[in-house]
Amino acid sequence: MEESIKVIISGGGTGGHIFPAVSIANAIKAQHPDARILFVGAEGRMEMQRVPAAGYDIIGLPVAGFDRKNLWKNVGVILKLIRSQIKARKVIKEFRPDVAVGVGGYASGPTLKVAGAMGIPTLIQEQNSYAGVTNKLLAKQARKICVAYEGMERFFDKDKIILTGNPVRQGLLNPAISREDAIRSFGLDPQKKTVLLVGGSLGARTLNNCVMQGLDKIKQSGVQFIWQTGKIYIDEARAAVARAGEMPMLYVSDFISDMATAYRAADLVISRAGAGSISELCLLAKPVILVPSPNVAEDHQTKNALALVNKNAALYVKDAEAGGRLLDTAIETVQQAGTLNELSTNIARLAFKDSANIIADEVYKLAVNYKKEHGR
Ligand SMILES: CC(=O)N[C@H]1[C@@H](OP(=O)(O)OP(=O)(O)OC[C@H]2O[C@@H](n3ccc(=O)[nH]c3=O)[C@H](O)[C@@H]2O)O[C@H](CO)[C@@H](O)[C@@H]1O
């Protein structure tokens, strides 16, 4: 008989952690409509809006990240961590989950640590080709570790690892809209080549500077751009565009909710090398120029990017060189049909097609075993 299970999913901070979490939740619900799912996030972070928007309940912990530069500031962080563990314990006692899933980011630390200590099976999902600190700490207790890159036995016990790929939002695949309509929906011209420029879920200063300094070049290029700036950069970006005068070939926004349409519109993408973005680009076979962020732990975006670049599946521009050549490379490449085709064929080979369902299966198995063992 079908068992109804209760699942806690925890983590967040950026889209790269939140969207895989939502995708896993959707897959669990699709397979087991009776399943009850509760998210645990970090107060004030992006998940507190995005998760309810996806239709799930979320509870926030007062957790914050360690300040690696000013160590003395971490006294407050440790107090918050203790308060978070106390709250996580209360949430777990009340909800009584059969399994806890961690997707990385601040909240998953206290939640999975407490869940594991209470004997609840835990599963972690590591999006990147280099394991994050939180996931490394949680790995010892975890029963299963779902990863997206080969070679992760450098960080984790190989018997626990399952190579699943990163789950992407279900709505991103097979969009019904045509390329032409997608381009029109951004107020652009379907006759022209279109470049989508995304700086990850929070935006990227380097990419934004390239556009702001290259507005004249864009005007004269014959190519059009969909430009996502990130929330904190949007005012500066709009002011620069206003100063540049009429720019019908440029659409600018802080955040694109409908990424399916944006990808559909794009002949070429310029992107940071966040793991979630890369998984989407693989599944949608999109030609891309990757500009890894140098500001992330252990430089993991460069490692994510090189996994593709070494297979001729993406072009690569270093952050430090972007100012000098990113726009020129994009404007040239988007007009070379042969290069675009080759990049598209090669990147598609790296796609993992069914990640969310495979992870949902593992979550279900852990939960059902736990219920059996505990007579629930
Ligand atoms: C600065 C930082 O810490 N970045 C990390 C963060 O990236 P970040 O949050 O940028 O994550 P990803 O590139 O993994 O994913 C971004 C997600 O946001 C979506 N999106 C983006 C822009 C937009 O306007 N609308 C939108 O919906 C994308 O479609 C994608 O689903 O988590 C990733 C996964 O652990 C890491 O690899 C990144 O290094």
The ligand as an SDF file (V2000), in Angstrom:
LIG
                    3D

 39 41  0  0  0  0  0  0  0  0999 V2000
   27.1270   33.7880   -5.6860 C   0  0  0  0  0  0  0  0  0  0  0  0
   26.8110   32.4090   -5.2630 C   0  0  0  0  0  0  0  0  0  0  0  0
   26.9070   32.0460   -4.1040 O   0  0  0  0  0  0  0  0  0  0  0  0
   26.4730   31.5490   -6.2410 N   0  0  0  0  0  0  0  0  0  0  0  0
   26.1610   30.1540   -5.9700 C   0  0  0  0  0  0  0  0  0  0  0  0
   24.6540   29.9790   -6.0280 C   0  0  0  0  0  0  0  0  0  0  0  0
   24.3270   30.5050   -7.2940 O   0  0  0  0  0  0  0  0  0  0  0  0
   22.9730   30.9950   -7.8700 P   0  0  0  0  0  0  0  0  0  0  0  0
   21.9150   31.1650   -6.8450 O   0  0  0  0  0  0  0  0  0  0  0  0
   23.2390   32.1070   -8.7650 O   0  0  0  0  0  0  0  0  0  0  0  0
   22.6380   29.6880   -8.5740 O   0  0  0  0  0  0  0  0  0  0  0  0
   22.5420   28.8920   -9.8380 P   0  0  0  0  0  0  0  0  0  0  0  0
   23.2820   29.3890  -10.9880 O   0  0  0  0  0  0  0  0  0  0  0  0
   22.8330   27.5010   -9.3740 O   0  0  0  0  0  0  0  0  0  0  0  0
   20.9790   28.9960  -10.1180 O   0  0  0  0  0  0  0  0  0  0  0  0
   20.3570   30.2000  -10.3900 C   0  0  0  0  0  0  0  0  0  0  0  0
   18.9190   29.8940  -10.5510 C   0  0  0  0  0  0  0  0  0  0  0  0
   18.2180   31.1020  -10.5580 O   0  0  0  0  0  0  0  0  0  0  0  0
   17.4120   31.1620  -11.7050 C   0  0  0  0  0  0  0  0  0  0  0  0
   17.2380   32.5590  -12.0800 N   0  0  0  0  0  0  0  0  0  0  0  0
   18.3320   33.3440  -12.2510 C   0  0  0  0  0  0  0  0  0  0  0  0
   18.1660   34.6580  -12.6030 C   0  0  0  0  0  0  0  0  0  0  0  0
   16.8600   35.1580  -12.7940 C   0  0  0  0  0  0  0  0  0  0  0  0
   16.6370   36.3150  -13.1100 O   0  0  0  0  0  0  0  0  0  0  0  0
   15.8160   34.3260  -12.6400 N   0  0  0  0  0  0  0  0  0  0  0  0
   15.9720   33.0290  -12.2530 C   0  0  0  0  0  0  0  0  0  0  0  0
   14.9790   32.3130  -12.0870 O   0  0  0  0  0  0  0  0  0  0  0  0
   18.1110   30.3220  -12.7400 C   0  0  0  0  0  0  0  0  0  0  0  0
   17.2300   29.9130  -13.7400 O   0  0  0  0  0  0  0  0  0  0  0  0
   18.6350   29.1830  -11.8550 C   0  0  0  0  0  0  0  0  0  0  0  0
   17.6360   28.2280  -11.6240 O   0  0  0  0  0  0  0  0  0  0  0  0
   24.3100   28.5970   -5.8580 O   0  0  0  0  0  0  0  0  0  0  0  0
   24.8970   27.6970   -6.8190 C   0  0  0  0  0  0  0  0  0  0  0  0
   24.4150   26.2870   -6.4960 C   0  0  0  0  0  0  0  0  0  0  0  0
   24.8500   25.8690   -5.2440 O   0  0  0  0  0  0  0  0  0  0  0  0
   26.4050   27.8210   -6.8300 C   0  0  0  0  0  0  0  0  0  0  0  0
   26.9430   27.0100   -7.8660 O   0  0  0  0  0  0  0  0  0  0  0  0
   26.7820   29.2740   -7.0470 C   0  0  0  0  0  0  0  0  0  0  0  0
   28.1810   29.4300   -7.0480 O   0  0  0  0  0  0  0  0  0  0  0  0
  1  2  1  0
  2  3  2  0
  2  4  1  0
  4  5  1  0
  5  6  1  0
  5 38  1  0
  6  7  1  0
  6 32  1  0
  7  8  1  0
  8  9  2  0
  8 10  1  0
  8 11  1  0
 11 12  1  0
 12 13  2  0
 12 14  1  0
 12 15  1  0
 15 16  1  0
 16 17  1  0
 17 18  1  0
 17 30  1  0
 18 19  1  0
 19 20  1  0
 19 28  1  0
 20 21  1  0
 20 26  1  0
 21 22  2  0
 22 23  1  0
 23 24  2  0
 23 25  1  0
 25 26  1  0
 26 27  2  0
 28 29  1  0
 28 30  1  0
 30 31  1  0
 32 33  1  0
 33 34  1  0
 33 36  1  0
 34 35  1  0
 36 37  1  0
 36 38  1  0
 38 39  1  0
M  END
$$$$
